[in-house]
Amino acid sequence: MIMSKSLLAFPRFIVLFLRLKLLNLTSHFPPLPGGSLDEQTALMRQAQQVLGEKFLDQMTPAQARLNFRSTFRLLKTVGGLFERVDSVRDLEIPGPAGRIPARLYLPGKEKAYPLFVLLHGGGWVYGDLDSADNMARFLCKRLTCAVLSVDYRLAPEHPFPAAVDDSFAAVGWAAGHAAELGGDPARLLVGGDSAGGTLSTVVAQRSKQEGGPRLAGQVLFYPGTNCASLDTPSYLEFGDKSLGLPKRDVEWCLDQYVPNVRDRLDPHVSPLLAQDLRGLPPALVVTAEFDVLRDEGEAYARRLQGAGVPVKLLRCNGMVHGFLSTAGLVRRSTLYFDQVVAEVRNLVVYGAN
């Protein structure tokens, strides 16, 4: 769901966000055992509801994109911490249907950093370099890596397989130009959140199948892995709740991205359905406890493990879909992000050997 109202409800919104910010002064954030929503996340959900939310099928794709962009602008305005990095520059890279916009983040002046190709979320319909900016900065700063954020083509103007083709081309280009990007081709990772997580593991599968670049790791933040079946227990539990990603919104995104229902059985849409996962790069799979995509993400981690792929599964209790984008504003999101960084460091070391 996406915010839709003007700021007529702004005073109540400000009160909720002040409460959220005051909680950041709390010195002790004990681990959540599961079963309860993080307090700041609950306040953030309330604030979004005060501003108003619409289901995606109540908007056009253009309206959904506009509202999604405004959400991230608001996050920055109300005081989210956007990490400072040494340099940021926009560039274009060659793609299968023209130039692909991208953005390069560098943590310093050294060369041969790990190179992380970041694929943004947004249901393959919305999202861009700006919506991925906070995550890219956190990865760059805290992981001390070069980050190449990629603005692949979006549906419905460019349905499947356009996003897959752009993402695969971008990773291949990054591997061949790592040195000029300040990266080390032996420590090349691909990762992303939500739809970007799905694209990341599809790129890893294609790299194995088609002799693409050797990846040191794949980093999958709450990915969708089975678009052909939306009936897991987490869908049944959270699909009709106001937790950021209702089932109704997933269905709308799939209708834009993969209008032919039979195509949703393709492993390049539903990577969980791939017959052979052997030989894929080491993986970090991050799921959120209160997310419809939780169970399929965890099922994919188990499939990878069963295929002999080194995999770390991190379920983040108390969190909702998209929570890592609130790192710097929501304290527990930031703490989980630090856990992610530690796991990615292990991934880089393992995958480069």
Secondary structure, DSSP 8 states (H G I E B T S, - for coil): -EE---GGGHHHHHHHHHHHHHHTT-S------SSS--HHHHHHHHHHHHH-EE-GGGS-HHHHHHHHHHHHHHHHHTT------SEEEEEEEEETTEEEEEEEEESSS-S-EEEEEEE--STTTS--TTTTHHHHHHHHHHHT-EEEEE----TTTS-TTHHHHHHHHHHHHHHHTTGGGTEEEEEEEEEEETHHHHHHHHHHHHHHHHT----SEEEEES----TT---SHHHHHHTTSSSS--HHHHHHHHHHH--SGGGGGSTTT-GGG-S--TT---EEEEEEEE-TTHHHHHHHHHHHHHTT--EEEEEEEEEETTGGGGTTTSHHHHHHHHHHHHHHHHHHHHHT-
